Amino acid sequence: MTDQDLTGKRALVTGGASGIGLACAHEFARRGAHVVIADLNREAAEAAASAVAGEAWVVDLADTAALEDLALDVDILVNNAGIQKVAPIEEFDPDAFRFILRLMLESPFLLIRAALPTMYARGWGRVVNISSAHGLRASAFKSAYVSAKHGLEGLSKVTALEGAPHGVTSNCIDPAYVRTPLVEKQIADQARIHGIPENEVVEKIMLTETAIKRLVEPDEVASLAGWLASDRAGMVTGASYTIDGGWTAR
């Protein structure tokens, strides 16, 4: 049974209605935190919030102008929301590139900016950024996603340095391909670009670089997020933790 070591803490998880975000929401709730599910999909957000006895925040995080004056009263912030688009650079839609950067880099900056004053006042806070092996390594045809994740790694480290005197830590989790709707939606695009059948994408594209030949499960990522949010990880900051089956060991 998981210790109730996050009792009294308030955790905000973006993209919390599915995949890694939903797994994190359940992990934090099991450990006693009150969880706020931030998601664009109202029905899914409300269902997820109900499942963890939390609350839903229906929000378009890509509308970054609306976040500039935001103030957040949270102890734990998990920046998880994201999308993927697979295309060669010369064919990559500039609007899609800008959208991904807004959602996956500018939005986390604004949420961190909104959360830090309260964390500083309490002398305690945890920022957990769900990055990717693509935050440490590049792959072809993912210019926007790789750019956003590399930027998130830098933002996380700056947050760690500024937050340290105030009891706030900031870390990245860098998984390989996780069994989520985001990954499933990539399969058709990957098949088209690489000229292979969809049923060969996981083996021939997604698992090529990993030593362990399987997808990561969402609850594996959530278990690390839960530990990073705990007092046991108080000396852990500015770090990037891989859950990538050996991908970045190469």
N, C-alpha and C positions, 0 to 999 in steps of 0.2 A: 504494500500500500504506500502511495506517495505521501511524504510528509506535507503537512499544511504549512509550508515555510513561506508562502506568499500571502498568507491571511492578512487582510487589511490593506493590501496593495491594489491599485487600480491599473489595469493593463489595457492598452489600446493596440489592436491588431488590424493593420490595413490589409485589404483583400482577404478578410477573415471569414468569408462565407464559403470558401472551398479550398481544397488542396492544402498546401503547407500552412496557410493562415488559419484554416479551420482546425487543423491538428494542433497548432500552437494555442488556439483559444481553449481547446479541451485540456491541454496540458496545464495551462495556467489556472483554469477553473478547478481542476483536480487538486491543485496545490493551494487553493484557497483564495485566489485573486478574484476580484470583480472584473469581468472582461467586457470591453466595448468592441463590438464588431463594426469596423468601417468598411463599407462596400458600396459599389454603385447599384447593385441589384437589390432592390428593397425586399422583395419576397424572400430571397436567399439569406439576406442579412438578418431579417427578423426571425427566420427559422433557426439560423445558427445561434443567434442570441438567446432564443428561447431554450435551446438545447443545453446551454451552459449557464442558464439563469443570469444572463448578462443583459446588455442593452445594445441596440443597433444604432449606428450612425450612418445614414444613407447620404453618401457624398461622392461627388465627382472630383477625384483627386487630381485629374488632369486640368481642372479649372484652377490653375494656380493663383490667378489674380484674386480669387475669392478666399484664399488661404492666408493672404499677406497680413491681415489684422487678427488672425486666429490666436486664441489663448487656450492652452490645454492643461487640465488638471489631471495628470496621470503620473504614475510612478514608473511604469514600464511602457516603452514605445517599441513596437515591432513594425519596421518598415518592410512590408512584404508585397504589396500590390504591384502587379506588373503584367505585361503582355509581351508577345514575341511576334516578329515579322521576319521572314526568311526570304531574301532576295539579293542578287548581286548589287554592288554599289551603284553601277551605272543605271540600274533599273529601280533603285530604291526611291520610293515616293518621298520627297522632302517634307511634306506635311506629316507623314507617318514617322519619319525620323524625329521631327520636332515634338510630336505627341509622346513618343516613347521617352525622350529626354525629360519632358515635363513630368510625366507620370512617375518615372523611376529614378530621377535624380533631383529635379527641382522640388517636387512634392516632398520627398523625405527631408530635404533641407528646411522647408517651411514648417513641417511638422516638428522637427527637432527644435527649430527656433521658437516655436509656440510652446513646447513642453519644458524647455530648460529653465525658465524663470521659477516655476513651481518646484521642479526638482532641486534647483539650487537652494531655494528657501527651506526645503526639508532636509537638505544635506544628504540626499540619497536619490539615485535614479539609475535606470538601466535603459540603454538604447541598443536594440538588437536589429541589425540590418540583414535582411535575407538577400545576400548577394548570390554568387554562383561561381562554379569553376571558371565561368567566362568573365568573372571579375579579376581572375589571375592569368587566364590563358585566352587566346583569341580562337575563333573558328570563322571560316569563310561564310559569307552570306548573312552575317548577323551584325552588321556595322552599328546599328542603333543600340541593340541590346548589349553588345560588348562595351560600347562607349559608355552607356549608362552605368553598367556594373563596375567598370573601372573607376568611374567618377564616384560612385557610392563608396568604394573602398577608401578613396581619399577623404571624402566627407566624414566617414566614420572615424578615421584616424585623427582628423582635426578636432572632432567632437570629443574624442578621448582625451586629447591634450588639454583642451579648454575645460572639460568637465571634471578632470581629476581633482583639482583643489576643492571641489564642491561635492564630492562623494558620488559623482556620476560616471559610469563606465559606458563605453561604446565599443561594440564588436560586430564583426561580420561573420555570417555563416555561409560557407561556399559549397553547396552541394553540386554533384553531377546531375544528370537528368533524373528528376523525381517523378514518380507515378502520379501525375496530376492532370487536370484538363488542359493546362497550358502546354504540357508536353504532347498530349494526345492530338492537340490541334496543329502541331508542327508536322505531323507525319506526312500528310498529303503534300505540303510544300517541299519537304525534304525529298520525297520521292520524285517530285517533278524536277527539281533542280539537279539531283544526282542521277536521274534517269534509271531508277530502280523501282520495283514494285513496293507498294506501301508495307506489305508484310515483311519486307527485308530491312526497313529503315532502322528499327531498334537495334538489330544485331550488327548491321554493316555501317551505321552512322553513329548512333547514340552510344553504343558500347565499345566503339573501336579503341578509345583511349584509356578505358578503365581496366584495371587488373582484375577486379571482381566483376563478373559479367552478369550484372542485374541492375535494374533501376533502383534508386533510393526510394524508400517508403516515407511518406509525409511524417509519420510519427517518430522516425529516426531524427529528422530535422528538429521536430518539436521538442524532443527530449533534451537536445543540446541547448535550444532556446530557453527551456525551463531552468537548466543549470546556470546559464549565463545571467539569468535574471535573479538568481538566488544570492544570498550573502556568502555562500561558499566560493563564489567567483569574484569576490571583492577586489582581488589583485589582478584580475584579468581585464585588460583594456587595450584598445588599439590593435587588437589581434584579428586574424582571419582564420577561422577554423574550417578546414576542409572536411566534407563528407562526400568523397568523390571516388571511392573505390580504387584509389591509387592514380587517378588521372594526372594530377599535378606533381606526382613523384617522378614523372618522366622528364 
